[in-house]
Amino acid sequence: MLFSIFSVTVLTAFPACSGEIDAATIITVHNKWRAKVGVTEKLSYSPTLAMTAQAWADNLKHNNHCRMQHSKPDGNYGENLFWASARKSSDGSKDFQKVSPEKVVNSWTSEKVDFDYAKNRCKPGKMCGHYTQVVWRSTTTVGCGMAVCEDSQEQVWVCQYQPAGNWIGRKPY
């Protein structure tokens, strides 16, 4: 049984348009975190997952005002979400906030401090499903998408993973 992967905050170093993801950096940062816990199986980037992740990011942009909401929790893939507000200037104006793909992945993996490996669970009241999806040993591919809501300059990022991680009763690594 799959439990849902939660949502986190994101920002990027791309122009204010949708879909520009640095796949090489996404893979490098994911694999760095996997190696830290002894997961030697490296992720590869999936154009198919990137396409479905981008489609979901675009859907959130057009139909949900860049507010995070998971796509299909059917177990076919895992999913991490990240949201970023606009950068606000002292004069009250807003513009696109530039954040790197490293920031996105590192925000998810910051949950590591709340994961109790021995008990295979998050600390009470904490979230760690983003982290465990990133380091899930049997996951082999990831693909990501990003959209910017022009009116608010908010961003939403979506990364999808196959096979899905976070199976109840199984340790991530």
Order of alpha helices (4+ residues) and beta strands (2+ residues): beta-alpha-beta-alpha-beta-beta-beta-alpha-beta-beta-alpha-beta-beta
